Amino acid sequence: MKAVIIHAYSSTNSGDGLLVTEALNILNTAFPDVAVSLVALDPESFHSREFASILHPLSGGLHSISKIETVKLGLVRLVRRDRPQTIAQLVSEADLIVGVGGGYLRAKGPIEGFKMGLTNFVQLPNHAERTPFVYLPQSIGPFSFGIGRLTSRRLARAAVVMGRDDRTIAQLGKPVDATRLPDMAILGLPGVWQGPSSVAPEKRGNVGVVARELGRGRRAAAYRRNLLELQEKVDGEWLTQASARGNNDPDFYRSLGHEGATRSLKDVVEGESNVPPVIVSVRLHGAIQSIRAGVPSVHLSYERKGWGAYEDLGISAYVHNAFDFDLELVVRQTRDLSEDASGYWQAVENALPDIRAKRQRLVDVLRSTVATSRI
């Protein structure tokens, strides 16, 4: 049994790395004998021992490429509507192609649309391929400039497309075969859940704050001001989830006036001391990583995916719009959770049986897709 995970980005963003890990886990659960290859924009950031091969989607090689090379090769692939020979061979020899979860199929403006076209549109299924494609739970859209129609046309060739929020399902519509399931990091929660963190109060650190650049303009400026005031009011420690090229949390913190190094969110929440009592995270997978480690998280969401995820976890009251969140409410929730998070954790634990059942449903979908393709 051979499978290929496509659309991966970089493990230097721990959220993206987590989604690749969960994609690999679900494949190993569904097919214990599977050999998995990975197609990633930053192939060198992943551990080669976990995969049969790791290749770049545009070059087909083993290494990352520069921005200039990305533009050149991306345009060539778009015009020729083909894949590098090594990738094409992987696809043709595989029993299943899996699109990793995430939010990479969107184009709110021309720059985002251009990036998507160069790196992700070229990975979508095409009419000549017979290997079944399954897209793991993700947020798709919004789109502009007609890109949505082109994307839907290509996704219609997939065996199954899974959305992690209701707006994705509603906007895709027919002919895409779309179904709603939780984010992959949530589907993996029952397998790692050990209950809330038990760090003694005297060993706790400050409240953790995970943030990111959200563009320019009036709304983004308001977000930055609100974020700085929040960090000051809760005496928060800036934490890093992503440090990749063009997606670097420490660079953003420096633009806010922070000096010095920042700790890794993953290392912090999995530590034995100096663990924050609460994480306030603008990054969804920063929030989910915290919850998986037993640290409650308030999420400041800038995209639809946040509301879907917190609804699936039963904690919708703790997700807010990053651009205009109620500062005093978030501060109050942070302080309340620091003192007593029992209600929060009870809601999460109540959601676990349904999440476990939906993970099994995904396993069944993968198995049935492969079985059907072999008939």
N, C-alpha and C positions, 0 to 999 in steps of 0.2 A: 504494500500500500504506500503510495507516494502522494504528498500534499505540498502545496506551495502557499505561503502567506505573502500577500502583496500589500502595497501601500504603507509599509512600515516607514518610520521616520528615523529617529535616533534614540538610543538609550541614554544619551546625555540629558534628555528630558525624561525624568523618572516616570511621569505619567504615561508617555508614549511607550516607554520600556515595559511598564506594567501591562499595557494592553497587548503587547506582543507576547509577553509571558502567559497571559490568560488565554490568548489564541492558541498558543502551543499546548497549554494544559487541556483545553477542551478537545483538541485534536487527539491528544494522547489518551484521553478518557474514551472518546468515541472509537478510536482505532489503536489499540495497544501496540500493534506492530508497525505503526506509521513511521515513515522517514520524511522529515519536514525540511523544505528549503525556504529561505527567506529572501524577499526582494525589498531592499531598504535604501533610502537616500544616504544614510550614513552607515554603510555595511560594517566598517571597522569598529563601530561602537558596540556591536553585539558579540556575544561569546560564540565562537565558531564551533565549539564542541557540542552545542545544543542543536545544531542544524547540519543537514547534509551538505548544504552550500549556502552562501550569502552573497547576493549579487546586487549591483546597482541597476535600477530600472531603465536608465537611459544609455549607459555605456555597456551594461552587461558584464562589467568587470567586478573585481573584488574590492575596489577602493572608492572612497569618496571623490567627488570631482568639484572643481571650482564653480563659482557663480557664472562665469563666462562660458565655461564648458556646458553647464546646465542649460543655459539659454540656447546655445548652438545645437546641442544634441536634442533638446526638447522640441525645438522648431523642426528639426529634421524628422523626428518621430511623428510629429503632428501632421506634417505635409505628406509623408510616406505612409502614414497609418499602419506602422508596423512596430515590431519589438526587436531589440537586439537578438541575434541568432541564439545566444546562450539562454536568454529568457524564453524565447519562442520554443526552444527545445524542452525547457523545464515544464512549460505549460502543456505541451503536446504529450509529454510522457507521464504527467501527473494524473491521478484519479480524482483530485479535487483541488480547486483553487479557492482560497479563503481571503477575503478582504478584511484586514484587521479593523477592529472598531475604532471610533474616533470621530473627528469633525473635519475631515480634509476635503470633502466634496461640497464646497461653497464658493460663491463669488459675489460678494455684496458690491464690489466695485471693480474697476478695470485692473488694478494692480493685483488684487486677490484672484481675479479671474485668470489673469495671465499666469500667475504662479501655479494655480490649479491645473491649467491647461498643459503647462510644461512638465509637471511632475506626476500628477494623478490621473488626469483625463486619459493620458496615453496608456495607463494600466488597466482601464476598464475593458470588459469583454468585447470582442468584436465578432462579426458574423461568421468568420471562417473557423472559429475555434469550437471544438466539440467537448472539451473538458468542462464539467459543470463548475460555475462560480457561485459561491455563497458569501454574502456580505454580512459580517457580524454586526451586532447592534451599534448604530451610529446616528449622528445628526447630519442630515443632508439638506443643503440650502442654508440661507436664501441665495437666489441667483438673480443676475441681471444680464442684459444684453443677449437674451435668448439662450444663454448657456444651460439653463435649467432643462429646456426641451432636448437639447443635444445629450445632456447627461442622462435624462430619463430614458431616451432612446437606447443608449448603450446599456443602462442598468436593466432594461427590459429583457436583455439577453441572459441575465443571471438567473440561476435556478431559484434563488430566494434572496431577498434584501430585507434586512432587519433594521428597524428604526428604534432608537432609544427614547424617543419623545413623540407625542401625539401629532405635533405640527409636521414632522417629517412624513409620517404616514399619510396625513391629509393632503399634503402638497405633492407627494409623488403620484398618487392615484394610479389608474390604469395607464399603460399596460404593465407597470412594474408590479411584481408579486411581492408586496411588502407586508411585514408582520411586526408587531410591537413586542420588544423584549427589553429588559433592563441593560444598562451599560455593562460591558464585560467585567469591569473591576467590581461591580456589585454582584454579578453572577458568581464571581469567585469568592465572595465574602464568607458564605457558610463553610467553605473548606479551610479557612484560616482563622475563623472567629474563635477567640479564647476569652471573650468578655472584656470589660473595661480595663484600662491600664491601672495597675495597683501601686504606682509610685507613691511613696509616703509624702505627705504635704511638705515636710521640711526638705525633701530632695527635688521638689518641683522647680521648674524654671519659670520664666515669664511666659505670658500668652504669646503664641507664635503667630506671625502674619506672613502669609504667602501671597504675593501680588505679581502683577505683570503689566507691561506697557499695553495700553488700549487705544493707541492712535493719538491723533491730534484733534483740535477743535474745542468748542465750548463744553460739550459733555465730558470729554476726556479731561479737560482742565478741572471741572467740578469734581470728577472722580479722584484726581490726584489730591486736591485740597481736602476732600472728605477722608481719604485714606490716611493722609498725614495726621489729621486731627484724631482719627481713630487710633492710630499707632501711639500717639502721645497719651490719649486718655486711658488706654489699657496697659501702657508701658510695655508695648509689644516688641518682640524681637523679630527682625526680618529674617526669613528663612528662604532657602533656594530650592526650587523644584526643577527648574530648567536652566541649563547653561550652554545651550547649543548656539551655533552661529545664527544671528538674526532672531533669537528667542532666548534672551539671556536675562535672568532675574537680577543678578548683581549689577549689571549695567543700568537697569531701571532704578534700583535702589540708590545708586550713585547719583542719578539724575534728580532724585528726591532730596539729596543732601547727605545721605548716609555715607560714612567713611569706615573703612576697615572691612574685614572678611565677614562672610555670613556662613552659617552652618547649613548643612544639607537637611531638608525636611525628613527624608527617609532615615538618615542616621539619628536625627533628634527623636522622632516618634518611636523608634525601635530601641532607644537607649534604656539604660537602667537608672539613670539619674539625670537631673536637669531637663526633664521632660515637661513640655508645656501642659498646663491643665486644660487648655483649649487652643484650637487652631482657628484663626479666621483666614479663609483662603479664597482668593479670587480665581484660582485654578481649580477646576472641578476635581481633577485627579489628585490634587494636593489635599482636597477635602476628603475624598474617598480613601486615600492612603492613610490619612490620620484616623478615620473611623475604623479601618481594618486593623490598625494597631491599638485600638481601644482608647483613642483620644478624641473627644467630641469636637466637631468642627461646624462653624457657622460659615456658610458659603455665600460669597458676593458674586453672583453670576452675570456674565456679559452675553450669554447665548442661551438658547432654549434648552440645551442639554442639562443645565443645572436644575431646572424645575422638574424635569422628568426623573432625574436621578433621586432627588430628595423626596419626591412623591413615592417612588418605588421603595424607599427606605422608611417611609412613614413619618418623616420629619420635615414636612413642607414648611412649617413655621420658621425654619432656620435657614431658608434661602431667600436672598434679597437681590434686587437689581443693583449691580455694581455702580451704575452711573448715577443713581439718585437714591441710594439706600438711606433709611432713617438712622442717622448716626447714634442718637440716644437709645433707640431700640436695640441696635446691634451691640452697643456697649453694655446695655442691661442684660441681654442674653448671654454675653460673654461672661459677665460677673456671676450671673445665676448658675451657669453651667460649671464655673470654677468651684462653686460652693456645693452644688448638688445636681448631678447629671443623671439621676436615677430614672426620671421620666423619659429622658432622651434615649437612654439605653434600652428601656423597656419597649419603646416604640420600634427600635431597630430589631430587637430580638423577636418581636411579634411579626416582623416582616420576613424573617429568615425562612420559615416553611414555604412560603409562596416563592421566594427567590430560589430556593433549592429545587422546587418543582419546575420552575422555568428554565433552570440550567439543564435539567434532565430533558426538557422539551427540546432545547437546542441540540443536545447530543443526539436525540432521535431524528431531528431534521437533517443533521449531517449524515447519519447512517443511511437514512432513506434516500437522500439525494444521490449518494454514491451507488446504492443498490439499484435505483431506478436507471441511472446512467449506464449500468452494465447489462441491462436487459436487451 
